[in-house]
Amino acid sequence: MTELDTALPVLEPDMTVFEKSPLSGIRHLWIGHSTSLIQFDGITILTDPVFSDRCSPIKFVGNKRFRPTPCSIESLPKVDLVLISNANYDHLDYASVVALKERDIMGSMHADPEQAVTIHEDLRSQASIGIHWGTFSLAYEPYLEPRELLGAEIEKRNMKPSSFFTVSHGEISLVGADGYNDID
């Protein structure tokens, strides 16, 4: 056993405990640096996924891990949310994100307007803002279509238009308990 093994032991976690969310409290597994697996209230979150041996855009150079990860991407449970705190290499590893996507742990990275309204309702949100539309041509759809589909879905579900809305580029809005309010 080396000094490093004594000072920074790597334990082998029982990943089966993540099959069910804890009845109370927050379950946390520190994978290393800023990578953690967090579970509570039926939600599993992976923060800053970095599973590579090096913290670098190039696999064979850059800072090498002192210790291996205690688990692999393959051993992770279904992840509901991947939280990335910043785009530095020690918080966002391209190879890890690709591996997560291939394993379909991350699922779809987008929600269409109908799914967005369902998420809004499932979360019992007081107010939601529709974003990720009208800026880039990233799909085979007219640039206003997402906003129009969102409006149609809100109307179809008899929701208050102020509970889920869109804004213009550069528009500042204030969202309160009663939904959308313009900034005075």
Backbone as CSV, one residue per row, in Angstrom:
resi,resn,N_x,N_y,N_z,CA_x,CA_y,CA_z,C_x,C_y,C_z
1,MET,0.850,-1.177,0.000,0.000,0.000,0.000,0.898,1.243,0.000
2,THR,0.604,2.169,-0.912,1.412,3.378,-1.029,0.885,4.470,-0.103
3,GLU,1.680,5.516,0.042,1.254,6.667,0.839,-0.016,7.277,0.246
4,LEU,-0.094,7.304,-1.085,-1.270,7.840,-1.758,-2.512,7.002,-1.444
5,ASP,-2.344,5.681,-1.396,-3.473,4.808,-1.051,-3.975,5.084,0.364
6,THR,-3.059,5.418,1.254,-3.434,5.715,2.630,-4.058,7.105,2.744
7,ALA,-3.443,8.083,2.094,-3.909,9.467,2.199,-5.192,9.718,1.406
8,LEU,-5.297,9.108,0.235,-6.463,9.308,-0.638,-7.015,7.958,-1.089
9,PRO,-7.613,7.207,-0.182,-8.129,5.897,-0.587,-9.294,6.047,-1.566
10,VAL,-9.433,5.085,-2.445,-10.560,5.048,-3.371,-11.408,3.849,-2.971
11,LEU,-12.592,4.131,-2.475,-13.494,3.076,-2.045,-14.346,2.624,-3.222
12,GLU,-14.752,1.379,-3.207,-15.629,0.870,-4.258,-17.069,1.005,-3.778
13,PRO,-17.817,1.948,-4.360,-19.183,2.174,-3.883,-20.140,1.067,-4.319
14,ASP,-21.128,0.816,-3.489,-22.199,-0.121,-3.829,-23.223,0.646,-4.656
15,MET,-23.119,0.554,-5.961,-23.976,1.338,-6.852,-25.432,0.884,-6.820
16,THR,-25.698,-0.284,-6.244,-27.087,-0.751,-6.178,-27.942,0.135,-5.274
17,VAL,-27.314,0.886,-4.361,-28.110,1.761,-3.492,-28.794,2.867,-4.294
18,PHE,-28.292,3.141,-5.500,-28.891,4.180,-6.334,-30.082,3.669,-7.151
19,GLU,-30.423,2.386,-6.982,-31.578,1.853,-7.704,-32.879,2.473,-7.211
20,LYS,-32.897,2.893,-5.952,-34.060,3.572,-5.376,-33.588,4.829,-4.675
21,SER,-34.361,5.881,-4.837,-34.042,7.141,-4.179,-34.234,6.993,-2.672
22,PRO,-33.433,7.686,-1.863,-33.624,7.586,-0.413,-34.993,8.131,0.000
23,LEU,-35.559,7.556,1.051,-36.865,8.012,1.532,-36.791,9.426,2.089
24,SER,-35.652,9.771,2.650,-35.434,11.135,3.122,-33.950,11.443,2.985
25,GLY,-33.626,12.692,2.996,-32.236,13.099,2.890,-31.740,13.099,1.453
26,ILE,-30.451,13.320,1.334,-29.789,13.397,0.033,-28.659,12.380,0.013
27,ARG,-28.674,11.505,-0.986,-27.583,10.536,-1.153,-26.525,11.185,-2.040
28,HIS,-25.257,11.089,-1.640,-24.169,11.727,-2.382,-23.004,10.766,-2.535
29,LEU,-22.479,10.678,-3.741,-21.264,9.911,-4.015,-20.271,10.862,-4.663
30,TRP,-19.138,11.064,-4.011,-18.095,11.892,-4.601,-17.271,11.013,-5.519
31,ILE,-17.273,11.341,-6.796,-16.536,10.569,-7.790,-15.132,11.132,-7.950
32,GLY,-14.983,12.412,-7.705,-13.672,13.048,-7.768,-13.774,14.473,-8.274
33,HIS,-12.905,15.326,-7.778,-12.844,16.749,-8.123,-14.237,17.364,-7.975
34,SER,-14.884,17.747,-9.057,-16.231,18.320,-8.947,-17.306,17.367,-9.464
35,THR,-16.934,16.132,-9.726,-17.890,15.137,-10.212,-18.529,14.421,-9.030
36,SER,-19.846,14.541,-8.936,-20.605,13.887,-7.871,-21.873,13.290,-8.449
37,LEU,-22.359,12.258,-7.805,-23.660,11.678,-8.118,-24.542,11.977,-6.914
38,ILE,-25.655,12.656,-7.157,-26.532,13.121,-6.082,-27.931,12.591,-6.353
39,GLN,-28.592,12.129,-5.301,-29.934,11.575,-5.470,-30.824,12.004,-4.312
40,PHE,-32.008,12.517,-4.659,-33.007,12.884,-3.659,-34.352,13.041,-4.349
41,ASP,-35.409,12.835,-3.609,-36.776,13.018,-4.117,-37.001,12.381,-5.486
42,GLY,-36.398,11.232,-5.736,-36.600,10.526,-6.993,-35.813,11.077,-8.167
43,ILE,-34.900,11.996,-7.913,-34.104,12.613,-8.980,-32.638,12.248,-8.776
44,THR,-31.969,11.887,-9.868,-30.543,11.581,-9.818,-29.805,12.593,-10.683
45,ILE,-28.810,13.241,-10.085,-28.059,14.313,-10.739,-26.586,13.926,-10.785
46,LEU,-25.971,14.151,-11.924,-24.528,13.975,-12.076,-23.931,15.355,-12.318
47,THR,-22.978,15.750,-11.484,-22.358,17.064,-11.655,-21.020,16.927,-12.372
48,ASP,-20.733,17.886,-13.216,-19.432,18.028,-13.882,-18.800,16.683,-14.255
49,PRO,-19.359,15.993,-15.254,-18.881,14.648,-15.576,-17.463,14.618,-16.155
50,VAL,-16.524,14.158,-15.343,-15.141,13.963,-15.786,-14.713,12.575,-15.318
51,PHE,-14.653,11.629,-16.260,-14.260,10.260,-15.951,-12.943,9.887,-16.625
52,SER,-12.392,10.778,-17.419,-11.139,10.502,-18.126,-9.956,10.524,-17.165
53,ASP,-8.853,9.908,-17.600,-7.639,9.884,-16.786,-6.936,11.233,-16.751
54,ARG,-7.157,12.027,-17.786,-6.507,13.334,-17.851,-7.542,14.433,-18.005
55,CYS,-7.199,15.576,-17.472,-8.048,16.757,-17.527,-7.500,17.650,-18.638
56,SER,-7.938,17.373,-19.870,-7.345,18.041,-21.015,-8.177,17.760,-22.255
57,PRO,-8.099,18.626,-23.254,-8.794,18.326,-24.504,-8.086,17.235,-25.310
58,ILE,-6.852,16.917,-24.930,-6.070,15.891,-25.620,-5.804,14.761,-24.631
59,LYS,-6.100,13.533,-25.015,-6.054,12.398,-24.087,-4.685,12.106,-23.489
60,PHE,-3.605,12.409,-24.194,-2.290,11.988,-23.719,-1.476,13.102,-23.063
61,VAL,-2.041,14.301,-22.938,-1.358,15.382,-22.219,-2.335,16.005,-21.227
62,GLY,-1.832,16.830,-20.362,-2.694,17.487,-19.381,-2.566,16.846,-18.015
63,ASN,-3.229,17.445,-17.059,-3.156,16.969,-15.679,-3.748,15.574,-15.554
64,LYS,-2.971,14.682,-14.950,-3.402,13.296,-14.757,-4.017,13.157,-13.361
65,ARG,-4.998,12.303,-13.265,-5.639,12.035,-11.974,-4.636,11.492,-10.964
66,PHE,-4.792,11.917,-9.720,-4.041,11.278,-8.637,-4.617,9.894,-8.381
67,ARG,-5.942,9.817,-8.441,-6.651,8.587,-8.096,-7.647,8.244,-9.198
68,PRO,-7.905,6.976,-9.422,-8.903,6.591,-10.425,-10.317,6.912,-9.925
69,THR,-11.259,6.941,-10.848,-12.644,7.139,-10.424,-13.105,5.896,-9.660
70,PRO,-13.943,6.063,-8.654,-14.411,4.917,-7.875,-15.465,4.087,-8.606
71,CYS,-16.010,4.638,-9.692,-17.001,3.908,-10.477,-16.833,4.304,-11.942
72,SER,-17.439,3.548,-12.803,-17.357,3.835,-14.234,-18.666,4.456,-14.710
73,ILE,-18.629,5.013,-15.880,-19.857,5.540,-16.481,-20.872,4.412,-16.639
74,GLU,-20.388,3.239,-17.012,-21.280,2.094,-17.220,-22.006,1.678,-15.945
75,SER,-21.420,1.934,-14.795,-22.040,1.512,-13.534,-23.029,2.534,-12.981
76,LEU,-23.116,3.704,-13.615,-24.026,4.737,-13.124,-25.480,4.337,-13.341
77,PRO,-26.359,4.783,-12.445,-27.790,4.565,-12.674,-28.281,5.544,-13.742
78,LYS,-29.549,5.476,-14.069,-30.140,6.454,-14.981,-29.997,7.830,-14.330
79,VAL,-29.472,8.759,-15.093,-29.261,10.117,-14.595,-30.346,11.015,-15.180
80,ASP,-31.034,11.746,-14.310,-32.105,12.634,-14.755,-31.589,13.995,-15.194
81,LEU,-30.480,14.414,-14.596,-29.962,15.748,-14.873,-28.447,15.724,-14.790
82,VAL,-27.806,16.289,-15.802,-26.360,16.480,-15.766,-26.136,17.970,-15.573
83,LEU,-25.502,18.318,-14.476,-25.249,19.711,-14.130,-23.788,20.029,-14.421
84,ILE,-23.565,21.005,-15.285,-22.205,21.401,-15.648,-21.997,22.817,-15.144
85,SER,-21.078,22.974,-14.201,-20.901,24.277,-13.559,-20.138,25.265,-14.428
86,ASN,-19.228,24.776,-15.256,-18.530,25.650,-16.201,-17.886,24.791,-17.277
87,ALA,-17.367,25.422,-18.306,-16.861,24.692,-19.469,-15.360,24.425,-19.419
88,ASN,-14.736,24.555,-18.263,-13.315,24.219,-18.151,-13.146,22.703,-18.188
89,TYR,-11.975,22.253,-18.610,-11.740,20.820,-18.801,-11.872,20.004,-17.525
90,ASP,-11.684,20.631,-16.373,-11.809,19.879,-15.124,-13.258,19.787,-14.647
91,HIS,-14.186,20.340,-15.429,-15.609,20.271,-15.087,-16.456,19.689,-16.217
92,LEU,-15.903,19.667,-17.406,-16.643,19.195,-18.575,-15.676,18.453,-19.485
93,ASP,-15.809,17.148,-19.500,-14.923,16.288,-20.276,-15.693,15.743,-21.470
94,TYR,-15.237,16.098,-22.650,-15.930,15.709,-23.877,-16.110,14.194,-23.967
95,ALA,-15.056,13.442,-23.702,-15.141,11.979,-23.801,-16.182,11.419,-22.829
96,SER,-16.275,11.998,-21.650,-17.261,11.535,-20.672,-18.681,11.854,-21.128
97,VAL,-18.875,13.043,-21.682,-20.207,13.422,-22.163,-20.635,12.517,-23.315
98,VAL,-19.710,12.226,-24.229,-20.019,11.324,-25.345,-20.379,9.939,-24.809
99,ALA,-19.619,9.444,-23.847,-19.899,8.125,-23.273,-21.250,8.109,-22.563
100,LEU,-21.583,9.182,-21.865,-22.888,9.273,-21.204,-24.010,9.249,-22.233
101,LYS,-23.830,9.991,-23.298,-24.845,10.054,-24.353,-25.004,8.689,-25.019
102,GLU,-23.884,8.024,-25.295,-23.938,6.702,-25.932,-24.644,5.691,-25.040
103,ARG,-24.459,5.827,-23.751,-25.127,4.933,-22.806,-26.568,5.336,-22.597
104,ASP,-26.930,6.465,-23.177,-28.270,7.037,-23.064,-28.621,7.345,-21.619
105,ILE,-27.587,7.593,-20.814,-27.841,8.013,-19.439,-28.456,9.400,-19.449
106,MET,-27.980,10.223,-20.372,-28.458,11.598,-20.399,-29.780,11.727,-21.141
107,GLY,-30.137,10.754,-21.938,-31.380,10.845,-22.687,-31.333,11.989,-23.676
108,SER,-32.495,12.430,-24.073,-32.583,13.518,-25.028,-32.108,14.811,-24.388
109,MET,-31.426,15.603,-25.158,-30.906,16.861,-24.647,-31.895,18.004,-24.846
110,HIS,-33.004,17.749,-25.502,-33.967,18.797,-25.794,-35.381,18.338,-25.458
111,ALA,-36.225,19.303,-25.209,-37.648,19.031,-25.019,-38.401,19.869,-26.040
112,ASP,-39.359,19.249,-26.728,-40.171,20.034,-27.649,-41.201,20.817,-26.827
113,PRO,-41.937,21.740,-27.444,-42.876,22.561,-26.663,-43.888,21.748,-25.853
114,GLU,-44.421,20.675,-26.418,-45.373,19.842,-25.672,-44.706,19.221,-24.443
115,GLN,-43.495,18.692,-24.622,-42.765,18.113,-23.491,-42.429,19.184,-22.455
116,ALA,-42.090,20.375,-22.925,-41.757,21.469,-22.005,-42.951,21.823,-21.125
117,VAL,-44.144,21.849,-21.708,-45.344,22.154,-20.925,-45.621,21.025,-19.928
118,THR,-45.405,19.791,-20.342,-45.577,18.658,-19.424,-44.600,18.771,-18.253
119,ILE,-43.355,19.115,-18.539,-42.356,19.307,-17.477,-42.806,20.432,-16.546
120,HIS,-43.274,21.530,-17.129,-43.782,22.672,-16.359,-44.880,22.207,-15.394
121,GLU,-45.806,21.408,-15.894,-46.905,20.919,-15.049,-46.406,19.915,-14.011
122,ASP,-45.526,19.006,-14.425,-45.006,18.005,-13.492,-44.271,18.652,-12.323
123,LEU,-43.562,19.738,-12.608,-42.818,20.443,-11.564,-43.697,21.398,-10.762
124,ARG,-44.950,21.530,-11.191,-45.887,22.474,-10.572,-45.295,23.883,-10.557
125,SER,-44.675,24.221,-11.669,-44.029,25.524,-11.800,-45.071,26.634,-11.803
126,GLN,-44.763,27.709,-11.127,-45.629,28.886,-11.148,-45.480,29.632,-12.468
127,ALA,-44.260,29.640,-12.995,-44.000,30.339,-14.250,-42.778,29.725,-14.920
128,SER,-42.834,29.605,-16.234,-41.710,29.098,-17.017,-41.513,30.005,-18.222
129,ILE,-40.268,30.080,-18.673,-39.926,30.904,-19.829,-39.404,29.988,-20.928
130,GLY,-40.013,30.070,-22.102,-39.581,29.279,-23.248,-38.364,29.916,-23.906
131,ILE,-37.257,29.183,-23.918,-36.024,29.662,-24.553,-35.565,28.616,-25.566
132,HIS,-34.390,28.785,-26.125,-33.786,27.830,-27.056,-34.558,27.781,-28.371
133,TRP,-34.920,28.943,-28.886,-35.617,29.037,-30.167,-35.313,30.415,-30.761
134,GLY,-35.531,30.571,-32.052,-35.469,31.874,-32.690,-34.104,32.529,-32.782
135,THR,-33.033,31.783,-32.557,-31.698,32.378,-32.624,-30.830,31.707,-33.679
136,PHE,-30.834,30.379,-33.721,-30.048,29.625,-34.692,-30.958,28.672,-35.457
137,SER,-30.588,28.366,-36.680,-31.298,27.360,-37.460,-30.639,26.014,-37.172
138,LEU,-31.188,25.283,-36.210,-30.599,24.012,-35.794,-31.482,22.817,-36.129
139,ALA,-32.641,23.065,-36.682,-33.564,21.986,-37.015,-34.334,22.379,-38.266
140,TYR,-35.057,21.428,-38.797,-35.866,21.692,-39.983,-37.226,22.214,-39.551
141,GLU,-37.234,23.439,-39.052,-38.478,24.058,-38.617,-38.373,25.558,-38.834
142,PRO,-39.493,26.212,-39.122,-39.458,27.676,-39.209,-39.038,28.262,-37.858
143,TYR,-38.354,29.380,-37.871,-37.779,29.915,-36.638,-38.809,30.316,-35.593
144,LEU,-40.043,30.585,-35.967,-41.077,30.935,-34.991,-41.911,29.728,-34.539
145,GLU,-41.705,28.589,-35.186,-42.537,27.425,-34.890,-42.520,26.998,-33.420
146,PRO,-41.356,26.937,-32.748,-41.389,26.528,-31.338,-42.276,27.435,-30.482
147,ARG,-42.194,28.742,-30.701,-43.024,29.677,-29.933,-44.503,29.452,-30.245
148,GLU,-44.815,29.240,-31.511,-46.208,29.016,-31.904,-46.745,27.708,-31.322
149,LEU,-45.931,26.654,-31.363,-46.351,25.366,-30.796,-46.529,25.456,-29.280
150,LEU,-45.667,26.222,-28.626,-45.797,26.419,-27.183,-47.115,27.121,-26.873
151,GLY,-47.412,28.181,-27.606,-48.669,28.901,-27.405,-49.882,28.010,-27.628
152,ALA,-49.826,27.181,-28.666,-50.935,26.267,-28.959,-51.105,25.236,-27.844
153,GLU,-49.998,24.744,-27.314,-50.063,23.741,-26.238,-50.624,24.357,-24.958
154,ILE,-50.230,25.580,-24.669,-50.743,26.287,-23.488,-52.253,26.489,-23.623
155,GLU,-52.675,26.881,-24.807,-54.106,27.082,-25.061,-54.866,25.755,-24.971
156,LYS,-54.306,24.712,-25.551,-54.933,23.380,-25.539,-55.153,22.882,-24.110
157,ARG,-54.230,23.199,-23.218,-54.324,22.730,-21.829,-55.028,23.742,-20.920
158,ASN,-55.585,24.784,-21.511,-56.314,25.815,-20.757,-55.474,26.430,-19.642
159,MET,-54.217,26.687,-19.950,-53.319,27.311,-18.975,-53.345,28.826,-19.159
160,LYS,-53.031,29.536,-18.091,-52.880,30.985,-18.205,-51.653,31.263,-19.079
161,PRO,-51.769,32.111,-20.094,-50.604,32.426,-20.929,-49.427,32.971,-20.121
162,SER,-49.709,33.604,-18.990,-48.632,34.162,-18.170,-47.881,33.099,-17.375
163,SER,-48.369,31.847,-17.382,-47.681,30.806,-16.616,-46.508,30.201,-17.383
164,PHE,-46.528,30.319,-18.718,-45.434,29.793,-19.547,-45.370,30.684,-20.772
165,PHE,-44.327,31.440,-20.901,-44.291,32.470,-21.937,-42.913,32.557,-22.572
166,THR,-42.834,33.299,-23.653,-41.556,33.592,-24.301,-41.321,35.097,-24.227
167,VAL,-40.089,35.487,-24.430,-39.726,36.903,-24.440,-38.934,37.191,-25.710
168,SER,-38.738,38.452,-25.989,-37.944,38.863,-27.144,-36.470,38.901,-26.770
169,HIS,-35.605,38.772,-27.769,-34.167,38.899,-27.525,-33.898,40.240,-26.846
170,GLY,-33.189,40.222,-25.755,-32.851,41.441,-25.034,-33.908,41.909,-24.061
171,GLU,-35.067,41.268,-24.047,-36.138,41.676,-23.137,-35.809,41.240,-21.712
172,ILE,-35.991,42.142,-20.779,-35.812,41.838,-19.362,-37.186,41.570,-18.781
173,SER,-37.318,40.487,-18.054,-38.605,40.160,-17.447,-38.417,39.888,-15.968
174,LEU,-39.482,40.049,-15.230,-39.505,39.754,-13.807,-40.596,38.728,-13.596
175,VAL,-40.236,37.602,-13.037,-41.198,36.526,-12.840,-41.518,36.446,-11.359
176,GLY,-42.797,36.562,-11.040,-43.242,36.469,-9.656,-44.190,35.307,-9.489
177,ALA,-44.772,35.182,-8.328,-45.686,34.083,-8.030,-46.920,34.111,-8.926
178,ASP,-47.259,35.279,-9.470,-48.432,35.393,-10.334,-48.084,35.253,-11.805
179,GLY,-46.887,34.802,-12.121,-46.503,34.626,-13.514,-45.677,35.786,-14.019
180,TYR,-45.840,36.087,-15.285,-44.996,37.054,-15.983,-45.389,38.489,-15.672
181,ASN,-44.406,39.295,-15.385,-44.606,40.732,-15.195,-43.499,41.459,-15.928
182,ASP,-43.854,42.470,-16.701,-42.825,43.289,-17.345,-42.074,44.073,-16.285
183,ILE,-40.814,44.339,-16.561,-40.029,45.227,-15.701,-40.515,46.650,-15.949
184,ASP,-40.750,47.381,-14.891,-41.178,48.786,-15.042,-40.021,49.656,-15.462
